């Protein structure tokens, strides 16, 4: 191994993006269930209704952001796998990866 040309370090960013997306979707689901149960038990207080509506909008946005991160991370991982399977000259650069 040549010291002037250090080996590349593979990135786990695609997997992190995908996993954070799953985490955000799960968090939105569980918080959404709690918000629905909480709103049902509170009754007809107008402040609770407005808060429930704002919470529902925020949780929907959280779920959408998580879904988008899952899609981006999944496509990113797929592109990495396809790029690694091509028989290019650059294929050799992944053989010297530090683990």
mmCIF file as gemmi writes it, N, C-alpha and C atoms, coordinates in Angstrom:
data_model
loop_
_atom_site.group_PDB
_atom_site.id
_atom_site.type_symbol
_atom_site.label_atom_id
_atom_site.label_alt_id
_atom_site.label_comp_id
_atom_site.label_asym_id
_atom_site.label_entity_id
_atom_site.label_seq_id
_atom_site.pdbx_PDB_ins_code
_atom_site.Cartn_x
_atom_site.Cartn_y
_atom_site.Cartn_z
_atom_site.occupancy
_atom_site.B_iso_or_equiv
_atom_site.pdbx_formal_charge
_atom_site.auth_seq_id
_atom_site.auth_asym_id
_atom_site.pdbx_PDB_model_num
ATOM 1 N N . UNK Axp A 1 ? 0.841 -1.165 0 1 0 ? 1 A 1
ATOM 2 C CA . UNK Axp A 1 ? 0 0 0 1 0 ? 1 A 1
ATOM 3 C C . UNK Axp A 1 ? 0.891 1.234 0 1 0 ? 1 A 1
ATOM 4 N N . UNK Axp A 2 ? 0.589 2.161 -0.839 1 0 ? 2 A 1
ATOM 5 C CA . UNK Axp A 2 ? 1.379 3.361 -1.017 1 0 ? 2 A 1
ATOM 6 C C . UNK Axp A 2 ? 0.925 4.424 -0.012 1 0 ? 2 A 1
ATOM 7 N N . UNK Axp A 3 ? 1.827 4.985 0.823 1 0 ? 3 A 1
ATOM 8 C CA . UNK Axp A 3 ? 1.411 5.983 1.801 1 0 ? 3 A 1
ATOM 9 C C . UNK Axp A 3 ? 0.912 7.274 1.177 1 0 ? 3 A 1
ATOM 10 N N . UNK Axp A 4 ? 1.359 7.59 -0.04 1 0 ? 4 A 1
ATOM 11 C CA . UNK Axp A 4 ? 0.892 8.816 -0.677 1 0 ? 4 A 1
ATOM 12 C C . UNK Axp A 4 ? -0.53 8.676 -1.217 1 0 ? 4 A 1
ATOM 13 N N . UNK Axp A 5 ? -1.003 7.441 -1.36 1 0 ? 5 A 1
ATOM 14 C CA . UNK Axp A 5 ? -2.355 7.19 -1.852 1 0 ? 5 A 1
ATOM 15 C C . UNK Axp A 5 ? -3.114 6.37 -0.803 1 0 ? 5 A 1
ATOM 16 N N . UNK Axp A 6 ? -3.686 7.026 0.225 1 0 ? 6 A 1
ATOM 17 C CA . UNK Axp A 6 ? -4.337 6.264 1.29 1 0 ? 6 A 1
ATOM 18 C C . UNK Axp A 6 ? -5.602 5.57 0.783 1 0 ? 6 A 1
ATOM 19 N N . UNK Axp A 7 ? -5.956 4.458 1.398 1 0 ? 7 A 1
ATOM 20 C CA . UNK Axp A 7 ? -7.156 3.736 0.955 1 0 ? 7 A 1
ATOM 21 C C . UNK Axp A 7 ? -8.422 4.535 1.281 1 0 ? 7 A 1
ATOM 22 N N . UNK Axp A 8 ? -9.454 4.296 0.477 1 0 ? 8 A 1
ATOM 23 C CA . UNK Axp A 8 ? -10.726 4.976 0.704 1 0 ? 8 A 1
ATOM 24 C C . UNK Axp A 8 ? -11.477 4.325 1.855 1 0 ? 8 A 1
ATOM 25 N N . UNK Axp A 9 ? -12.296 5.103 2.487 1 0 ? 9 A 1
ATOM 26 C CA . UNK Axp A 9 ? -13.156 4.587 3.543 1 0 ? 9 A 1
ATOM 27 C C . UNK Axp A 9 ? -14.578 4.582 3.009 1 0 ? 9 A 1
ATOM 28 N N . UNK Axp A 10 ? -15.21 3.447 3.039 1 0 ? 10 A 1
ATOM 29 C CA . UNK Axp A 10 ? -16.588 3.351 2.549 1 0 ? 10 A 1
ATOM 30 C C . UNK Axp A 10 ? -17.511 4.091 3.492 1 0 ? 10 A 1
ATOM 31 N N . UNK Axp A 11 ? -18.517 4.677 2.941 1 0 ? 11 A 1
ATOM 32 C CA . UNK Axp A 11 ? -19.453 5.473 3.705 1 0 ? 11 A 1
ATOM 33 C C . UNK Axp A 11 ? -20.687 4.651 4.06 1 0 ? 11 A 1
ATOM 34 N N . UNK Axp A 12 ? -21.181 4.845 5.259 1 0 ? 12 A 1
ATOM 35 C CA . UNK Axp A 12 ? -22.416 4.206 5.699 1 0 ? 12 A 1
ATOM 36 C C . UNK Axp A 12 ? -23.584 5.178 5.651 1 0 ? 12 A 1
ATOM 37 N N . UNK Axp A 13 ? -23.428 6.28 4.953 1 0 ? 13 A 1
ATOM 38 C CA . UNK Axp A 13 ? -24.454 7.312 4.952 1 0 ? 13 A 1
ATOM 39 C C . UNK Axp A 13 ? -25.765 6.837 4.35 1 0 ? 13 A 1
ATOM 40 N N . UNK Axp A 14 ? -25.73 5.995 3.346 1 0 ? 14 A 1
ATOM 41 C CA . UNK Axp A 14 ? -26.972 5.502 2.743 1 0 ? 14 A 1
ATOM 42 C C . UNK Axp A 14 ? -27.754 4.665 3.745 1 0 ? 14 A 1
ATOM 43 N N . UNK Axp A 15 ? -27.061 3.803 4.471 1 0 ? 15 A 1
ATOM 44 C CA . UNK Axp A 15 ? -27.732 2.973 5.479 1 0 ? 15 A 1
ATOM 45 C C . UNK Axp A 15 ? -28.262 3.836 6.618 1 0 ? 15 A 1
ATOM 46 N N . UNK Axp A 16 ? -27.499 4.853 7.019 1 0 ? 16 A 1
ATOM 47 C CA . UNK Axp A 16 ? -27.963 5.753 8.079 1 0 ? 16 A 1
ATOM 48 C C . UNK Axp A 16 ? -29.204 6.523 7.646 1 0 ? 16 A 1
ATOM 49 N N . UNK Axp A 17 ? -29.22 6.997 6.42 1 0 ? 17 A 1
ATOM 50 C CA . UNK Axp A 17 ? -30.375 7.718 5.899 1 0 ? 17 A 1
ATOM 51 C C . UNK Axp A 17 ? -31.604 6.815 5.9 1 0 ? 17 A 1
ATOM 52 N N . UNK Axp A 18 ? -31.448 5.584 5.447 1 0 ? 18 A 1
ATOM 53 C CA . UNK Axp A 18 ? -32.551 4.63 5.416 1 0 ? 18 A 1
ATOM 54 C C . UNK Axp A 18 ? -33.055 4.306 6.825 1 0 ? 18 A 1
ATOM 55 N N . UNK Axp A 19 ? -32.131 4.056 7.738 1 0 ? 19 A 1
ATOM 56 C CA . UNK Axp A 19 ? -32.522 3.703 9.107 1 0 ? 19 A 1
ATOM 57 C C . UNK Axp A 19 ? -33.153 4.877 9.856 1 0 ? 19 A 1
ATOM 58 N N . UNK Axp A 20 ? -32.638 6.086 9.655 1 0 ? 20 A 1
ATOM 59 C CA . UNK Axp A 20 ? -33.272 7.256 10.272 1 0 ? 20 A 1
ATOM 60 C C . UNK Axp A 20 ? -34.676 7.457 9.721 1 0 ? 20 A 1
ATOM 61 N N . UNK Axp A 21 ? -34.869 7.18 8.44 1 0 ? 21 A 1
ATOM 62 C CA . UNK Axp A 21 ? -36.202 7.272 7.846 1 0 ? 21 A 1
ATOM 63 C C . UNK Axp A 21 ? -37.163 6.289 8.478 1 0 ? 21 A 1
ATOM 64 N N . UNK Axp A 22 ? -36.704 5.054 8.692 1 0 ? 22 A 1
ATOM 65 C CA . UNK Axp A 22 ? -37.541 4.058 9.363 1 0 ? 22 A 1
ATOM 66 C C . UNK Axp A 22 ? -37.849 4.512 10.787 1 0 ? 22 A 1
ATOM 67 N N . UNK Axp A 23 ? -36.851 5.053 11.465 1 0 ? 23 A 1
ATOM 68 C CA . UNK Axp A 23 ? -37.058 5.529 12.833 1 0 ? 23 A 1
ATOM 69 C C . UNK Axp A 23 ? -38.063 6.672 12.899 1 0 ? 23 A 1
ATOM 70 N N . UNK Axp A 24 ? -37.985 7.612 11.959 1 0 ? 24 A 1
ATOM 71 C CA . UNK Axp A 24 ? -38.937 8.713 11.938 1 0 ? 24 A 1
ATOM 72 C C . UNK Axp A 24 ? -40.352 8.224 11.655 1 0 ? 24 A 1
ATOM 73 N N . UNK Axp A 25 ? -40.496 7.274 10.734 1 0 ? 25 A 1
ATOM 74 C CA . UNK Axp A 25 ? -41.825 6.726 10.444 1 0 ? 25 A 1
ATOM 75 C C . UNK Axp A 25 ? -42.393 5.997 11.659 1 0 ? 25 A 1
ATOM 76 N N . UNK Axp A 26 ? -41.569 5.223 12.334 1 0 ? 26 A 1
ATOM 77 C CA . UNK Axp A 26 ? -42.032 4.511 13.533 1 0 ? 26 A 1
ATOM 78 C C . UNK Axp A 26 ? -42.391 5.495 14.638 1 0 ? 26 A 1
ATOM 79 N N . UNK Axp A 27 ? -41.588 6.527 14.818 1 0 ? 27 A 1
ATOM 80 C CA . UNK Axp A 27 ? -41.875 7.541 15.829 1 0 ? 27 A 1
ATOM 81 C C . UNK Axp A 27 ? -43.175 8.263 15.521 1 0 ? 27 A 1
ATOM 82 N N . UNK Axp A 28 ? -43.386 8.615 14.262 1 0 ? 28 A 1
ATOM 83 C CA . UNK Axp A 28 ? -44.631 9.282 13.871 1 0 ? 28 A 1
ATOM 84 C C . UNK Axp A 28 ? -45.824 8.373 14.116 1 0 ? 28 A 1
ATOM 85 N N . UNK Axp A 29 ? -45.675 7.091 13.847 1 0 ? 29 A 1
ATOM 86 C CA . UNK Axp A 29 ? -46.768 6.138 14.073 1 0 ? 29 A 1
ATOM 87 C C . UNK Axp A 29 ? -47.122 6.047 15.552 1 0 ? 29 A 1
ATOM 88 N N . UNK Axp A 30 ? -46.119 5.828 16.391 1 0 ? 30 A 1
ATOM 89 C CA . UNK Axp A 30 ? -46.392 5.657 17.818 1 0 ? 30 A 1
ATOM 90 C C . UNK Axp A 30 ? -46.894 6.95 18.461 1 0 ? 30 A 1
ATOM 91 N N . UNK Axp A 31 ? -46.32 8.086 18.085 1 0 ? 31 A 1
ATOM 92 C CA . UNK Axp A 31 ? -46.803 9.352 18.623 1 0 ? 31 A 1
ATOM 93 C C . UNK Axp A 31 ? -48.202 9.67 18.1 1 0 ? 31 A 1
ATOM 94 N N . UNK Axp A 32 ? -48.484 9.279 16.87 1 0 ? 32 A 1
ATOM 95 C CA . UNK Axp A 32 ? -49.811 9.495 16.303 1 0 ? 32 A 1
ATOM 96 C C . UNK Axp A 32 ? -50.87 8.687 17.022 1 0 ? 32 A 1
ATOM 97 N N . UNK Axp A 33 ? -50.563 7.444 17.347 1 0 ? 33 A 1
ATOM 98 C CA . UNK Axp A 33 ? -51.5 6.608 18.109 1 0 ? 33 A 1
ATOM 99 C C . UNK Axp A 33 ? -51.761 7.24 19.474 1 0 ? 33 A 1
ATOM 100 N N . UNK Axp A 34 ? -50.712 7.715 20.123 1 0 ? 34 A 1
ATOM 101 C CA . UNK Axp A 34 ? -50.873 8.365 21.425 1 0 ? 34 A 1
ATOM 102 C C . UNK Axp A 34 ? -51.679 9.646 21.327 1 0 ? 34 A 1
ATOM 103 N N . UNK Axp A 35 ? -51.489 10.411 20.254 1 0 ? 35 A 1
ATOM 104 C CA . UNK Axp A 35 ? -52.24 11.654 20.085 1 0 ? 35 A 1
ATOM 105 C C . UNK Axp A 35 ? -53.716 11.374 19.874 1 0 ? 35 A 1
ATOM 106 N N . UNK Axp A 36 ? -54.028 10.337 19.127 1 0 ? 36 A 1
ATOM 107 C CA . UNK Axp A 36 ? -55.435 9.99 18.892 1 0 ? 36 A 1
ATOM 108 C C . UNK Axp A 36 ? -56.094 9.525 20.185 1 0 ? 36 A 1
ATOM 109 N N . UNK Axp A 37 ? -55.42 8.681 20.935 1 0 ? 37 A 1
ATOM 110 C CA . UNK Axp A 37 ? -55.982 8.21 22.203 1 0 ? 37 A 1
ATOM 111 C C . UNK Axp A 37 ? -56.113 9.37 23.185 1 0 ? 37 A 1
ATOM 112 N N . UNK Axp A 38 ? -55.109 10.246 23.233 1 0 ? 38 A 1
ATOM 113 C CA . UNK Axp A 38 ? -55.164 11.405 24.125 1 0 ? 38 A 1
ATOM 114 C C . UNK Axp A 38 ? -56.285 12.359 23.758 1 0 ? 38 A 1
ATOM 115 N N . UNK Axp A 39 ? -56.487 12.586 22.469 1 0 ? 39 A 1
ATOM 116 C CA . UNK Axp A 39 ? -57.567 13.479 22.036 1 0 ? 39 A 1
ATOM 117 C C . UNK Axp A 39 ? -58.927 12.873 22.328 1 0 ? 39 A 1
ATOM 118 N N . UNK Axp A 40 ? -59.031 11.562 22.219 1 0 ? 40 A 1
ATOM 119 C CA . UNK Axp A 40 ? -60.315 10.906 22.498 1 0 ? 40 A 1
ATOM 120 C C . UNK Axp A 40 ? -60.664 10.969 23.981 1 0 ? 40 A 1
ATOM 121 N N . UNK Axp A 41 ? -59.665 10.949 24.851 1 0 ? 41 A 1
ATOM 122 C CA . UNK Axp A 41 ? -59.92 10.952 26.287 1 0 ? 41 A 1
ATOM 123 C C . UNK Axp A 41 ? -60.095 12.349 26.858 1 0 ? 41 A 1
ATOM 124 N N . UNK Axp A 42 ? -59.683 13.372 26.171 1 0 ? 42 A 1
ATOM 125 C CA . UNK Axp A 42 ? -59.755 14.74 26.691 1 0 ? 42 A 1
ATOM 126 C C . UNK Axp A 42 ? -61.139 15.36 26.565 1 0 ? 42 A 1
ATOM 127 N N . UNK Axp A 43 ? -61.929 14.934 25.657 1 0 ? 43 A 1
ATOM 128 C CA . UNK Axp A 43 ? -63.247 15.538 25.493 1 0 ? 43 A 1
ATOM 129 C C . UNK Axp A 43 ? -63.233 16.635 24.456 1 0 ? 43 A 1
ATOM 130 N N . UNK Axp A 44 ? -64.114 17.645 24.629 1 0 ? 44 A 1
ATOM 131 C CA . UNK Axp A 44 ? -64.292 18.666 23.611 1 0 ? 44 A 1
ATOM 132 C C . UNK Axp A 44 ? -63.665 19.997 23.935 1 0 ? 44 A 1
ATOM 133 N N . UNK Axp A 45 ? -62.574 20.04 24.676 1 0 ? 45 A 1
ATOM 134 C CA . UNK Axp A 45 ? -61.895 21.294 24.99 1 0 ? 45 A 1
ATOM 135 C C . UNK Axp A 45 ? -61.329 21.892 23.703 1 0 ? 45 A 1
ATOM 136 N N . UNK Axp A 46 ? -61.673 23.161 23.375 1 0 ? 46 A 1
ATOM 137 C CA . UNK Axp A 46 ? -61.186 23.748 22.113 1 0 ? 46 A 1
ATOM 138 C C . UNK Axp A 46 ? -59.657 23.829 22.021 1 0 ? 46 A 1
ATOM 139 N N . UNK Axp A 47 ? -58.994 24.1 23.124 1 0 ? 47 A 1
ATOM 140 C CA . UNK Axp A 47 ? -57.534 24.164 23.1 1 0 ? 47 A 1
ATOM 141 C C . UNK Axp A 47 ? -56.941 22.791 22.79 1 0 ? 47 A 1
ATOM 142 N N . UNK Axp A 48 ? -57.557 21.744 23.319 1 0 ? 48 A 1
ATOM 143 C CA . UNK Axp A 48 ? -57.071 20.395 23.042 1 0 ? 48 A 1
ATOM 144 C C . UNK Axp A 48 ? -57.317 20.018 21.587 1 0 ? 48 A 1
ATOM 145 N N . UNK Axp A 49 ? -58.411 20.489 21.035 1 0 ? 49 A 1
ATOM 146 C CA . UNK Axp A 49 ? -58.697 20.194 19.626 1 0 ? 49 A 1
ATOM 147 C C . UNK Axp A 49 ? -57.687 20.88 18.714 1 0 ? 49 A 1
ATOM 148 N N . UNK Axp A 50 ? -57.398 22.161 18.986 1 0 ? 50 A 1
ATOM 149 C CA . UNK Axp A 50 ? -56.403 22.886 18.18 1 0 ? 50 A 1
ATOM 150 C C . UNK Axp A 50 ? -55.025 22.241 18.332 1 0 ? 50 A 1
ATOM 151 N N . UNK Axp A 51 ? -54.672 21.885 19.552 1 0 ? 51 A 1
ATOM 152 C CA . UNK Axp A 51 ? -53.393 21.207 19.772 1 0 ? 51 A 1
ATOM 153 C C . UNK Axp A 51 ? -53.334 19.862 19.074 1 0 ? 51 A 1
ATOM 154 N N . UNK Axp A 52 ? -54.448 19.139 19.083 1 0 ? 52 A 1
ATOM 155 C CA . UNK Axp A 52 ? -54.498 17.853 18.387 1 0 ? 52 A 1
ATOM 156 C C . UNK Axp A 52 ? -54.346 18.009 16.882 1 0 ? 52 A 1
ATOM 157 N N . UNK Axp A 53 ? -54.955 19.062 16.327 1 0 ? 53 A 1
ATOM 158 C CA . UNK Axp A 53 ? -54.826 19.307 14.89 1 0 ? 53 A 1
ATOM 159 C C . UNK Axp A 53 ? -53.378 19.651 14.539 1 0 ? 53 A 1
ATOM 160 N N . UNK Axp A 54 ? -52.759 20.516 15.334 1 0 ? 54 A 1
ATOM 161 C CA . UNK Axp A 54 ? -51.357 20.867 15.081 1 0 ? 54 A 1
ATOM 162 C C . UNK Axp A 54 ? -50.441 19.657 15.243 1 0 ? 54 A 1
ATOM 163 N N . UNK Axp A 55 ? -50.728 18.828 16.248 1 0 ? 55 A 1
ATOM 164 C CA . UNK Axp A 55 ? -49.929 17.613 16.444 1 0 ? 55 A 1
ATOM 165 C C . UNK Axp A 55 ? -50.108 16.661 15.269 1 0 ? 55 A 1
ATOM 166 N N . UNK Axp A 56 ? -51.338 16.544 14.766 1 0 ? 56 A 1
ATOM 167 C CA . UNK Axp A 56 ? -51.575 15.655 13.624 1 0 ? 56 A 1
ATOM 168 C C . UNK Axp A 56 ? -50.828 16.138 12.385 1 0 ? 56 A 1
ATOM 169 N N . UNK Axp A 57 ? -50.827 17.453 12.153 1 0 ? 57 A 1
ATOM 170 C CA . UNK Axp A 57 ? -50.099 17.994 11.001 1 0 ? 57 A 1
ATOM 171 C C . UNK Axp A 57 ? -48.599 17.753 11.164 1 0 ? 57 A 1
ATOM 172 N N . UNK Axp A 58 ? -48.083 18.014 12.362 1 0 ? 58 A 1
ATOM 173 C CA . UNK Axp A 58 ? -46.655 17.79 12.613 1 0 ? 58 A 1
ATOM 174 C C . UNK Axp A 58 ? -46.258 16.332 12.472 1 0 ? 58 A 1
ATOM 175 N N . UNK Axp A 59 ? -47.099 15.433 12.968 1 0 ? 59 A 1
ATOM 176 C CA . UNK Axp A 59 ? -46.788 14.011 12.858 1 0 ? 59 A 1
ATOM 177 C C . UNK Axp A 59 ? -46.893 13.518 11.416 1 0 ? 59 A 1
ATOM 178 N N . UNK Axp A 60 ? -47.829 14.093 10.662 1 0 ? 60 A 1
ATOM 179 C CA . UNK Axp A 60 ? -47.918 13.726 9.242 1 0 ? 60 A 1
ATOM 180 C C . UNK Axp A 60 ? -46.656 14.172 8.504 1 0 ? 60 A 1
ATOM 181 N N . UNK Axp A 61 ? -46.194 15.371 8.804 1 0 ? 61 A 1
ATOM 182 C CA . UNK Axp A 61 ? -44.956 15.851 8.172 1 0 ? 61 A 1
ATOM 183 C C . UNK Axp A 61 ? -43.755 15.002 8.593 1 0 ? 61 A 1
ATOM 184 N N . UNK Axp A 62 ? -43.741 14.575 9.847 1 0 ? 62 A 1
ATOM 185 C CA . UNK Axp A 62 ? -42.669 13.703 10.331 1 0 ? 62 A 1
ATOM 186 C C . UNK Axp A 62 ? -42.683 12.371 9.591 1 0 ? 62 A 1
ATOM 187 N N . UNK Axp A 63 ? -43.866 11.821 9.39 1 0 ? 63 A 1
ATOM 188 C CA . UNK Axp A 63 ? -43.986 10.562 8.654 1 0 ? 63 A 1
ATOM 189 C C . UNK Axp A 63 ? -43.573 10.703 7.203 1 0 ? 63 A 1
ATOM 190 N N . UNK Axp A 64 ? -43.957 11.813 6.574 1 0 ? 64 A 1
ATOM 191 C CA . UNK Axp A 64 ? -43.579 12.047 5.175 1 0 ? 64 A 1
ATOM 192 C C . UNK Axp A 64 ? -42.066 12.217 5.059 1 0 ? 64 A 1
ATOM 193 N N . UNK Axp A 65 ? -41.47 12.961 5.987 1 0 ? 65 A 1
ATOM 194 C CA . UNK Axp A 65 ? -40.016 13.136 5.957 1 0 ? 65 A 1
ATOM 195 C C . UNK Axp A 65 ? -39.301 11.796 6.151 1 0 ? 65 A 1
ATOM 196 N N . UNK Axp A 66 ? -39.815 10.966 7.047 1 0 ? 66 A 1
ATOM 197 C CA . UNK Axp A 66 ? -39.229 9.641 7.242 1 0 ? 66 A 1
ATOM 198 C C . UNK Axp A 66 ? -39.345 8.777 6.006 1 0 ? 66 A 1
ATOM 199 N N . UNK Axp A 67 ? -40.517 8.834 5.348 1 0 ? 67 A 1
ATOM 200 C CA . UNK Axp A 67 ? -40.709 8.044 4.13 1 0 ? 67 A 1
ATOM 201 C C . UNK Axp A 67 ? -39.762 8.506 3.03 1 0 ? 67 A 1
ATOM 202 N N . UNK Axp A 68 ? -39.606 9.821 2.884 1 0 ? 68 A 1
ATOM 203 C CA . UNK Axp A 68 ? -38.694 10.346 1.861 1 0 ? 68 A 1
ATOM 204 C C . UNK Axp A 68 ? -37.26 9.91 2.158 1 0 ? 68 A 1
ATOM 205 N N . UNK Axp A 69 ? -36.866 9.944 3.432 1 0 ? 69 A 1
ATOM 206 C CA . UNK Axp A 69 ? -35.509 9.498 3.785 1 0 ? 69 A 1
ATOM 207 C C . UNK Axp A 69 ? -35.333 8.01 3.503 1 0 ? 69 A 1
ATOM 208 N N . UNK Axp A 70 ? -36.381 7.213 3.756 1 0 ? 70 A 1
ATOM 209 C CA . UNK Axp A 70 ? -36.294 5.782 3.445 1 0 ? 70 A 1
ATOM 210 C C . UNK Axp A 70 ? -36.111 5.551 1.954 1 0 ? 70 A 1
ATOM 211 N N . UNK Axp A 71 ? -36.871 6.262 1.137 1 0 ? 71 A 1
ATOM 212 C CA . UNK Axp A 71 ? -36.771 6.094 -0.314 1 0 ? 71 A 1
ATOM 213 C C . UNK Axp A 71 ? -35.396 6.532 -0.814 1 0 ? 71 A 1
ATOM 214 N N . UNK Axp A 72 ? -34.931 7.685 -0.346 1 0 ? 72 A 1
ATOM 215 C CA . UNK Axp A 72 ? -33.617 8.182 -0.778 1 0 ? 72 A 1
ATOM 216 C C . UNK Axp A 72 ? -32.516 7.217 -0.346 1 0 ? 72 A 1
ATOM 217 N N . UNK Axp A 73 ? -32.561 6.753 0.9 1 0 ? 73 A 1
ATOM 218 C CA . UNK Axp A 73 ? -31.551 5.806 1.383 1 0 ? 73 A 1
ATOM 219 C C . UNK Axp A 73 ? -31.597 4.486 0.64 1 0 ? 73 A 1
ATOM 220 N N . UNK Axp A 74 ? -32.794 3.995 0.343 1 0 ? 74 A 1
ATOM 221 C CA . UNK Axp A 74 ? -32.923 2.737 -0.399 1 0 ? 74 A 1
ATOM 222 C C . UNK Axp A 74 ? -32.383 2.844 -1.809 1 0 ? 74 A 1
ATOM 223 N N . UNK Axp A 75 ? -32.72 3.942 -2.492 1 0 ? 75 A 1
ATOM 224 C CA . UNK Axp A 75 ? -32.203 4.143 -3.851 1 0 ? 75 A 1
ATOM 225 C C . UNK Axp A 75 ? -30.69 4.326 -3.824 1 0 ? 75 A 1
ATOM 226 N N . UNK Axp A 76 ? -30.21 5.046 -2.825 1 0 ? 76 A 1
ATOM 227 C CA . UNK Axp A 76 ? -28.774 5.276 -2.684 1 0 ? 76 A 1
ATOM 228 C C . UNK Axp A 76 ? -28.029 3.954 -2.503 1 0 ? 76 A 1
ATOM 229 N N . UNK Axp A 77 ? -28.563 3.069 -1.64 1 0 ? 77 A 1
ATOM 230 C CA . UNK Axp A 77 ? -27.926 1.763 -1.439 1 0 ? 77 A 1
ATOM 231 C C . UNK Axp A 77 ? -27.963 0.939 -2.718 1 0 ? 77 A 1
ATOM 232 N N . UNK Axp A 78 ? -29.089 0.981 -3.432 1 0 ? 78 A 1
ATOM 233 C CA . UNK Axp A 78 ? -29.205 0.24 -4.679 1 0 ? 78 A 1
ATOM 234 C C . UNK Axp A 78 ? -28.197 0.73 -5.713 1 0 ? 78 A 1
ATOM 235 N N . UNK Axp A 79 ? -28.036 2.043 -5.805 1 0 ? 79 A 1
ATOM 236 C CA . UNK Axp A 79 ? -27.061 2.603 -6.741 1 0 ? 79 A 1
ATOM 237 C C . UNK Axp A 79 ? -25.644 2.187 -6.355 1 0 ? 79 A 1
ATOM 238 N N . UNK Axp A 80 ? -25.348 2.15 -5.052 1 0 ? 80 A 1
ATOM 239 C CA . UNK Axp A 80 ? -24.012 1.705 -4.623 1 0 ? 80 A 1
ATOM 240 C C . UNK Axp A 80 ? -23.761 0.253 -4.999 1 0 ? 80 A 1
ATOM 241 N N . UNK Axp A 81 ? -24.77 -0.592 -4.826 1 0 ? 81 A 1
ATOM 242 C CA . UNK Axp A 81 ? -24.607 -2.006 -5.171 1 0 ? 81 A 1
ATOM 243 C C . UNK Axp A 81 ? -24.402 -2.167 -6.669 1 0 ? 81 A 1
ATOM 244 N N . UNK Axp A 82 ? -25.186 -1.45 -7.458 1 0 ? 82 A 1
ATOM 245 C CA . UNK Axp A 82 ? -25.027 -1.536 -8.916 1 0 ? 82 A 1
ATOM 246 C C . UNK Axp A 82 ? -23.658 -1.013 -9.341 1 0 ? 82 A 1
ATOM 247 N N . UNK Axp A 83 ? -23.216 0.083 -8.721 1 0 ? 83 A 1
ATOM 248 C CA . UNK Axp A 83 ? -21.9 0.632 -9.066 1 0 ? 83 A 1
ATOM 249 C C . UNK Axp A 83 ? -20.785 -0.336 -8.683 1 0 ? 83 A 1
ATOM 250 N N . UNK Axp A 84 ? -20.964 -1.063 -7.581 1 0 ? 84 A 1
ATOM 251 C CA . UNK Axp A 84 ? -19.94 -2.02 -7.168 1 0 ? 84 A 1
ATOM 252 C C . UNK Axp A 84 ? -19.91 -3.251 -8.074 1 0 ? 84 A 1
ATOM 253 N N . UNK Axp A 85 ? -21.011 -3.563 -8.728 1 0 ? 85 A 1
ATOM 254 C CA . UNK Axp A 85 ? -21.079 -4.755 -9.568 1 0 ? 85 A 1
ATOM 255 C C . UNK Axp A 85 ? -20.597 -4.509 -10.986 1 0 ? 85 A 1
ATOM 256 N N . UNK Axp A 86 ? -20.476 -3.253 -11.376 1 0 ? 86 A 1
ATOM 257 C CA . UNK Axp A 86 ? -19.946 -2.961 -12.71 1 0 ? 86 A 1
ATOM 258 C C . UNK Axp A 86 ? -18.491 -3.387 -12.761 1 0 ? 86 A 1
ATOM 259 N N . UNK Axp A 87 ? -18.038 -3.874 -13.831 1 0 ? 87 A 1
ATOM 260 C CA . UNK Axp A 87 ? -16.661 -4.339 -13.959 1 0 ? 87 A 1
ATOM 261 C C . UNK Axp A 87 ? -15.709 -3.247 -14.403 1 0 ? 87 A 1
ATOM 262 N N . UNK Axp A 88 ? -15.744 -2.096 -13.78 1 0 ? 88 A 1
ATOM 263 C CA . UNK Axp A 88 ? -14.933 -0.951 -14.192 1 0 ? 88 A 1
ATOM 264 C C . UNK Axp A 88 ? -13.507 -1.045 -13.668 1 0 ? 88 A 1
ATOM 265 N N . UNK Axp A 89 ? -12.697 -0.11 -14.141 1 0 ? 89 A 1
ATOM 266 C CA . UNK Axp A 89 ? -11.331 0.035 -13.659 1 0 ? 89 A 1
ATOM 267 C C . UNK Axp A 89 ? -11.359 0.471 -12.198 1 0 ? 89 A 1
ATOM 268 N N . UNK Axp A 90 ? -12.38 1.229 -11.827 1 0 ? 90 A 1
ATOM 269 C CA . UNK Axp A 90 ? -12.484 1.729 -10.456 1 0 ? 90 A 1
ATOM 270 C C . UNK Axp A 90 ? -12.848 0.63 -9.457 1 0 ? 90 A 1
ATOM 271 N N . UNK Axp A 91 ? -13.112 -0.569 -9.946 1 0 ? 91 A 1
ATOM 272 C CA . UNK Axp A 91 ? -13.461 -1.67 -9.053 1 0 ? 91 A 1
ATOM 273 C C . UNK Axp A 91 ? -12.326 -1.982 -8.081 1 0 ? 91 A 1
ATOM 274 N N . UNK Axp A 92 ? -11.111 -1.79 -8.494 1 0 ? 92 A 1
ATOM 275 C CA . UNK Axp A 92 ? -9.963 -2.105 -7.653 1 0 ? 92 A 1
ATOM 276 C C . UNK Axp A 92 ? -9.864 -1.187 -6.447 1 0 ? 92 A 1
ATOM 277 N N . UNK Axp A 93 ? -10.447 0.002 -6.522 1 0 ? 93 A 1
ATOM 278 C CA . UNK Axp A 93 ? -10.309 0.94 -5.406 1 0 ? 93 A 1
ATOM 279 C C . UNK Axp A 93 ? -11.026 0.458 -4.162 1 0 ? 93 A 1
ATOM 280 N N . UNK Axp A 94 ? -12.026 -0.419 -4.319 1 0 ? 94 A 1
ATOM 281 C CA . UNK Axp A 94 ? -12.749 -0.931 -3.156 1 0 ? 94 A 1
ATOM 282 C C . UNK Axp A 94 ? -12.063 -2.131 -2.516 1 0 ? 94 A 1
ATOM 283 N N . UNK Axp A 95 ? -11.068 -2.635 -3.151 1 0 ? 95 A 1
ATOM 284 C CA . UNK Axp A 95 ? -10.355 -3.786 -2.577 1 0 ? 95 A 1
ATOM 285 C C . UNK Axp A 95 ? -9.415 -3.358 -1.46 1 0 ? 95 A 1
ATOM 286 N N . UNK Axp A 96 ? -9.017 -2.093 -1.424 1 0 ? 96 A 1
ATOM 287 C CA . UNK Axp A 96 ? -8.09 -1.598 -0.409 1 0 ? 96 A 1
ATOM 288 C C . UNK Axp A 96 ? -8.809 -0.782 0.668 1 0 ? 96 A 1
ATOM 289 N N . UNK Axp A 97 ? -10.044 -1.107 0.946 1 0 ? 97 A 1
ATOM 290 C CA . UNK Axp A 97 ? -10.821 -0.327 1.931 1 0 ? 97 A 1
ATOM 291 C C . UNK Axp A 97 ? -10.426 -0.761 3.339 1 0 ? 97 A 1
ATOM 292 N N . UNK Axp A 98 ? -10.197 0.24 4.201 1 0 ? 98 A 1
ATOM 293 C CA . UNK Axp A 98 ? -9.946 -0.071 5.604 1 0 ? 98 A 1
ATOM 294 C C . UNK Axp A 98 ? -11.244 -0.444 6.263 1 0 ? 98 A 1
ATOM 295 N N . UNK Axp A 99 ? -11.241 -1.47 7.039 1 0 ? 99 A 1
ATOM 296 C CA . UNK Axp A 99 ? -12.466 -1.917 7.734 1 0 ? 99 A 1
ATOM 297 C C . UNK Axp A 99 ? -12.283 -1.705 9.204 1 0 ? 99 A 1
